[in-house]
C-alpha cells in the first residue's frame, strides 16, 4: 500500500551507542519462509472503501503454502513453506537447485535457504561420491550441470552463516594449536626432494694429449 508516494514495509531499528543514530536492523531470516523477497506491507486503507471516511492501518501479508521440493545436488526432498511468487521464481530458474544457487541472500531472505546453499556448494566443491554411488555417470552429469557455481571449499564453509555462527567458527579455528615452523619447513623440503629425480653425475678429468696414463696400482 502506498502512503505519501512510497511503500511502507515492516522494519526494525536500533540506536547506535557510538553516534546515537537510529539505524536499520537487518531482518533475521531464521524463521522466515522462502517468500521470494515478498514481505509484510504496512499501509492504510479507507474504511468501507469510502475515500471520505477515516483511514485505518492495515498489514498485507503474502499467502503462504507448503510444497515438497526436490534438490538434485543433495538428493533429498524438503517440505518448505513458500509463496506463489517463490514457485514462479523456481520455474523461471528451471529447478530448485538453480533457484537456491542463483538467488542472493537479500532476496532469498531465509536462513533455511542459505543453509541449503551452503550444503550444495560444499557438495559441489568436494565432488562428494556419496551422491548416487551406484550411478557414477548420473553423478558426473549433475556435477557438470552445476559446475559454474563451484567455489573453493574454504569459501563455501562460510556461506550463509549467521553472525553468531561465524564468530564461533572463527573462535574454534583460532583455538587450534599452532604448528611449529620447523615442521612446516621440513615437510616442504621433503616434498621438494621427493619431486626431484636423483641424478648422480660423475665428472672425469679429460686426458692430456701426448701423455700416457699411469696405472692406478703397481700391479697393473
C-alpha positions in Angstrom: 0.0 0.0 0.0 1.3 3.5 -0.8 1.4 6.3 1.6 2.8 9.7 0.6 4.2 8.2 -2.6 6.2 5.3 -1.1 5.8 1.7 0.0 5.9 1.1 3.8 7.4 -2.2 4.9 7.8 -3.6 8.4 11.2 -2.6 9.6 13.2 -2.7 12.8 15.6 0.0 14.1 18.1 0.3 16.9 20.1 3.2 18.4 23.9 3.0 17.6 25.6 3.6 21.0 28.6 5.2 19.3 26.9 8.0 17.5 23.3 7.7 18.9 21.9 7.5 15.5 18.8 5.4 14.5 19.9 2.6 12.2 18.0 -0.1 10.4 18.4 -3.6 11.8 18.9 -6.4 9.3 15.9 -8.8 9.3 16.5 -12.1 10.9 15.7 -14.8 8.3 16.0 -17.7 10.7 12.2 -18.1 11.0 11.3 -16.6 7.6 9.8 -18.8 4.9 11.1 -18.7 1.4 8.9 -15.9 0.3 10.7 -14.7 -2.8 11.5 -11.3 -1.2 7.8 -10.8 -0.6 7.4 -9.5 2.9 4.8 -7.7 5.0 3.5 -4.4 3.7 2.2 -1.9 6.2 -0.1 0.8 4.9 -3.6 2.3 5.2 -7.0 1.7 3.7 -10.2 3.6 3.7 -13.0 2.2 6.0 -15.8 0.7 4.0 -13.9 1.6 0.8 -15.1 5.1 1.2 -12.5 7.8 0.4 -14.4 10.3 2.5 -14.1 8.0 5.6 -11.3 7.7 8.1 -8.2 5.8 7.0 -7.3 2.7 9.2 -4.0 0.8 9.4 -3.7 -2.4 7.5 -1.0 -5.1 7.0 -0.8 -7.0 3.8 0.8 -10.5 4.3 1.9 -12.8 1.5 -0.1 -16.0 1.0 2.0 -19.0 2.3 1.7 -22.6 1.3 3.7 -25.8 1.9 5.3 -27.6 -1.0 7.6 -30.6 -1.3 10.7 -29.6 -3.3 13.5 -31.8 -4.5 17.2 -31.0 -4.6 19.2 -32.9 -7.2 22.5 -31.9 -5.7 21.6 -33.0 -2.2 19.3 -35.8 -3.4 16.7 -35.0 -0.8 13.1 -33.8 -0.7 12.2 -30.9 1.6 8.8 -29.7 2.8 9.2 -25.9 2.6 6.8 -23.0 3.3 6.8 -20.8 0.2 4.8 -18.2 -1.6 3.4 -18.5 -5.1 5.9 -15.8 -6.1 8.7 -18.2 -5.0 7.3 -21.0 -7.0 7.3 -18.8 -10.1 10.9 -17.9 -9.4 11.8 -21.6 -9.2 10.1 -22.3 -12.5 12.0 -19.4 -14.1 15.3 -20.7 -12.7 14.5 -24.2 -14.1 14.7 -26.0 -10.8 15.0 -25.7 -7.1 18.8 -26.0 -7.1 19.3 -23.3 -9.6 17.0 -21.0 -7.7 18.9 -21.5 -4.4 22.3 -21.1 -6.0 21.4 -18.1 -8.2 19.4 -16.1 -5.7 21.4 -13.7 -3.5 21.0 -13.7 0.3 19.0 -10.4 0.4 16.4 -11.8 -2.0 16.3 -15.3 -0.6 15.7 -13.9 2.9 15.7 -17.4 4.5 18.1 -19.0 6.9 16.9 -22.4 5.8 17.6 -21.4 2.1 21.1 -20.2 3.0 21.8 -23.5 4.8 20.8 -25.4 1.7 23.0 -23.2 -0.4 26.0 -23.9 1.8 25.3 -27.6 1.7 25.0 -27.6 -2.1 28.2 -25.6 -2.5 30.1 -27.9 -0.2 29.0 -31.0 -2.1 29.9 -29.4 -5.4 33.3 -28.3 -4.1 34.1 -31.8 -2.6 32.7 -33.7 -5.6 31.1 -36.0 -3.0 31.0 -39.6 -4.2 28.1 -40.3 -1.8 25.8 -38.7 -4.4 24.3 -41.6 -6.4 27.1 -44.1 -5.5 25.6 -46.7 -7.8 25.3 -44.4 -10.8 28.7 -42.6 -11.5 27.5 -41.3 -14.9 24.5 -39.7 -13.3 26.6 -38.2 -10.5 29.1 -36.8 -13.1 26.2 -35.3 -15.1 24.9 -33.5 -12.0 28.3 -32.1 -11.1 28.8 -31.0 -14.7 25.4 -29.3 -14.8 26.2 -27.1 -11.8 29.9 -26.6 -12.4 29.5 -22.8 -12.9 28.7 -22.5 -9.2 31.7 -24.4 -7.8 33.8 -22.3 -5.4 36.7 -23.4 -3.0 35.6 -25.5 -0.1 37.2 -23.0 2.4 34.9 -20.3 1.0 31.8 -22.5 0.8 32.0 -23.3 4.5 31.3 -19.6 5.4 28.3 -19.1 3.0 25.1 -18.4 4.8 26.4 -18.4 8.4 24.8 -16.1 10.9 26.9 -13.7 12.8 27.0 -15.9 15.9 27.8 -19.0 13.9 30.6 -17.2 12.0 32.1 -15.9 15.3 32.0 -19.4 16.9 33.6 -20.9 13.8 36.4 -18.4 13.8 37.0 -18.9 17.5 37.3 -22.7 17.0 39.8 -22.1 14.2 41.9 -19.8 16.3 41.9 -22.2 19.2 43.9 -24.9 17.3 47.4 -25.4 18.4 49.9 -23.7 16.2 52.2 -25.8 14.1 55.9 -25.1 14.7 57.6 -23.5 11.7 60.5 -26.0 11.6 57.9 -28.8 11.0 56.4 -26.9 8.1 59.8 -26.3 6.5 60.9 -29.9 7.0 57.7 -31.1 5.3 58.2 -28.7 2.4 61.8 -29.8 2.0 60.9 -33.5 2.0 58.2 -32.8 -0.7 60.7 -31.0 -2.8 63.3 -33.8 -2.5 60.7 -36.4 -3.4 59.6 -34.5 -6.5 63.2 -34.1 -7.8 64.7 -37.2 -9.5 68.1 -38.2 -8.1 70.8 -37.7 -10.6 74.4 -38.6 -9.9 76.9 -37.2 -12.4 80.5 -38.2 -12.2 82.9 -35.9 -13.8 86.3 -37.2 -15.1 89.3 -35.1 -16.0 90.0 -35.0 -19.8 93.2 -36.8 -20.9 96.3 -34.7 -21.7 97.4 -35.3 -25.3 100.9 -36.9 -25.7 101.0 -38.3 -22.2 100.3 -41.9 -21.3 98.0 -42.5 -18.4 99.8 -44.1 -15.3 98.4 -47.3 -14.0 96.2 -47.0 -11.0 98.1 -49.6 -9.0 101.6 -51.1 -9.0 100.3 -54.5 -10.1 98.9 -53.2 -13.4 
